[in-house]
Amino acid sequence: MELRHLRYFIAVAELRSVRAASEHLHVTQPAISRQIQDLEEAIGATLFERTPRGLKLTPAGIAYLSEARDILARVDAANRLAHRIASGVQGRLRVGFVENASWSGLVSSALSAFQHSASDVALELQPMNTPEQLDAIAAERLDGGFCYRFGALPDGFASVPLLEQTVVLAVPEQCALGKNGAVSASELSGLPFIAFPRHVYAAYYDRLISACAERGLTLDIRQEASTETAILSLVAAGVGAALINAANRERPPARVRFVDIDDLSVRLPLEFCYLAQHGNATLQRFIDLLTAHGNVKP
């Protein structure tokens, strides 16, 4: 049995005529009659009886008509759903992000624009640091992520470069350093610092320590915390200073000041990373939006 058997049957049942169904479907009458006969043989029941006023459904035919309509409706719905998913306008997209990347600007604008253009996509956002995101993408627990990348991507990955940040000095509000403007690296010597443990993101940690060493600065790290939120809370408590992503300027915490360092710069390139061979139309739709990010107003 094929779907055309059901379509022919429904047309004949609704129009009560093989001739009328033939004209409606643009199929010859003998072909329709043969398909109806094949259907009845396959079912083992007579679906129509002839009357002077045309074809009439038998009790079996009445019951079969309701089920046939339901089957075709479900097939049509499945076809529409498959098309929407294949077009990237429906489905699920799992995206990781480093929290400070989403405070404002391109990332938040891109997410907002995507939700507006693909409202039937279930967008799942998961805050993670960069190494966690790369591991989750490789394991296919994430479709992609906004990462600060240092060094080469793992094999099989691709990325869309987005923007670049640098580091800024965060000091307790009551600290006198930097109240008159930018400072130099040499002025930071002797300050107690709060930093990430190296294992959180070794590549970034090493880049930061190396940049400081190039300016003759050895950080006196008194305390470690695994997130910038925790680091800034310790700065606010007066525990020490910190070198953090300048993106944090967008959400300055109470009792913390940000100070520029005029001779110390650490490139923080933000990229959207994903598996190059993904086959996910929803992800591709998002990548296309990011690639054309000039149209996404921060």
N, C-alpha and C positions, 0 to 999 in steps of 0.2 A: 504494500500500500504506500502511495506517495501523497504529498500534500495536494497535488492537483486533483486527486480523487475527491478530497474534501471540498476543494473550491468548486468543482463542477457540481457536486452534490448540493452544496448550499445554494448555488445559483438556481438550479432546477427547483429546489424546494421553495425558495422565496418567490420565484417567478411562475411556478406551477406549470412550466412548459419547457420542453427541450429546445424548441425553436427559439423562444425568447432568450433562454440561457445562451444559445449559440450566438445570437446577435449581440448579446451583452458581453460575452467573453471573446468574441471573434474566433470561435472554434467551430468546426463543422458539426452538424447534428449527429452524424454517425459516430464521430469520435467521442462526443459527450455520452451518447447512449451506451457505447462500449465501455467507457470508464465507469458509468453507473452500474452496469451489469457486473463488471469485474469487482466493484466494491461490494455489491450484494453477495457475490459468491465468496469473497474473502470473509465477510462477516457471518454468512450463513443465515441471512434474514432478508426478507423483502422489505424495501424501504418505501416504495411507491405503489399505489394502485391507480389504474386509469378510471376516470369518471367522465361523463359527458361534458363536464365543465373543466376538464383538464386533469393533470396529475394531482393526486392527493397523498399526503404522507400517511403511512401506516403507523400504528402505535409505536412500533420499533423505530420507524423513521423519525417520529416526533422526538423521541428520547435521543436518537443519534444526532439530530440537528443541533440540539442544545450543546452536546459535548463537542461536536465538530466546530461550532462557532468558538467555543472556549479554547480549543486546541489552537486554532488559527490566531486567535487574539494573543495567546501566550507566545506563539512563534513570532508574531509581528513585534511584540514587546521585547522579546529576546534579541531580535534583529536590530531594533533601535538602540537597545542597551549596548550591544557589541559595537555598533557603529560609533556611539558616543565615546565609549572607552577607547576605541582605536583612534579616534580623533583627538583624544586628550581633554575632552570637555567634561568627562565624568570618570570617577575612579578615586584613587587615594594617592597622596603624595606625602612622604615622610621626610622631613627636612630637619637637619641639625643646625645649630648655630652657636657661636661664641656670644655670650650675652651682650658684651659691650658693642658688638657689631650691629645690634638691633635697636639701639637707643633712638636713633633718628637717621635721616638721610636715605641712601640708596636701598639698603636692605629692607627697612620698614616700608618704603614706598613700593618696592618690587613685590613684597608679600601682599600689600594692600591691592595693588593693581591686578595681581594674579587672582586673588579672591573675587575681585569684581568681575573679571573676564571669564572665570571658570567657577561659578558659584556652586556647581554640583560636585566639585572635587573636594573630598575630605582632606583638608590640609592639617597634618599632624606635625607640630613643632616641638623639638626636643633640645633643651639647652645642654651643651656638652663642650668640653674643651677640644682642641683640634685633634690630638692623638685619639681620643675616644671616638670622635666622628669618623676619622679615617678607618678605624677598626670596624665600626658599625656599618659603614658603606661597603667595605670589603666583604663583610658577613651578610650583606643584603638586609640588614635590620633598618638601614636608612637608605633612601633613594639618592640623597645628596646632602651637602652641608656647606655652610659658610665658615671657612677655615682661614686662619692666619698661617700661611705656608712658608716653611723654611726648608730649603733643599729640594731635591727631586721628589715628585709624587711617586707613590708605590706603582709597580707595574700594573697596567690595565686601567689606570685612572686618567681622567681628563679634567680640565678646569676652565672656568671663565674668570679671567682677571677682572676685579671690580674697582678697587681703590687701594690707597696706601696710607697708613697711619705711621706715627712715630711715638716715642715715649715722652712722658712729661713727669716732672717731679711732683709728688703729692706730699704735703707737709701738714702737720697739725695747725689749726688756725692761729694759735698763739705763737707759733714759731716766727722769729724775726726774719729768717732767710727768705729772700725773694720778694719782700714787701715793696721794694722799689723797682721791680722788673725782673728780667731774666737773669739767671746766674750762670756761672761756668762750672765745669766738672770739678775743678780744683777746690771750689768752695764746699763741695759735698764731703770732703775727706773728714773723717771723725764722726759723722752723723750715724746714729743707729738706724739700720734699715730693716724693713720687712720685705720678704721676697717669696716667690714660689719655691717649693722643693724642686730640685732638679728633675726628679722622676716624672713630674707632671707634664713637662714638655722640654726634654733635654735640649733639643735643637734651639729653641728660643732662649733658654737659660744660658746656654753656651754663647750665643750671639750677643746677649746683653752683657755678660761678664767680659767678653772679649772687647766690646766697644768701650766699656769703662776702662779696661786695662790700657787701651790705646791712648787714653787721655790721662794715664797715670793714676787712675782711681781704683782702689780696691774697696769694694763694698763691705762695710762692717755689718754683716747680717746677724741680727739678734733674735729674730723671730721668723718663722715660716708659716704660710697659710696657702691652701690649695686653690683658692679663688680670689679674684680681684675684689669681690664684695667683702670677703673676710679680711683681706689686706687693708682695704680702705676703712673698715670698722676699727682696725687696730691703729691706723693712722689717726683717726678721729679721737681715739682714746688717749693719744699722746705717746704711744709705745715707740714710734719712730717714723721715719720717712719711707717713701717707696717710689720706685720707677715703674710707672704703669702706662698702659695704652692711653694715648691722648683722646680716644673716643669717650673716655669717662668724663670728659668736660661736659658732655650732654646731660649728665645727671649728677651734678656736684653734691656730694653728701654734706650734711651739716658738720661744721667744725673742721673742714678740710679745705686747703687752698691748693690750687694747681699752679706750678711755676715752670716756665720754659727754661730749657738749658741750651745756651746758645752755641756750645761746641760739642754737644753729644747727640747723636741721632742714630736710632736703630730702626731700620725699615721694617714695617709690619704690613706685608702685602695680603690684603683680603681677597680670597678667591672662592668661587662656588665650585666645589669638587664633587665628582660623581664617577661611576664606572663608564668607561668609553663605550662598551658594548652592553647597553642596558635594555633596549627593546620596550621601554616604557613611554607611551605616547604622552602621558600627563607630565612626566619629567621633561620630555623634549619640549613640550609647550612652555614650561617654566624656563628652561635653558634659552629658548628663543627669545623670551621676554628679557632675560638678563643680558643676552648678547646685544639686544637693541636698547640697552639701558639708557641711552641718550634720550629716549622717549619717556623714561620714568623719572618724573621730577622729584628730587629730594626735598 
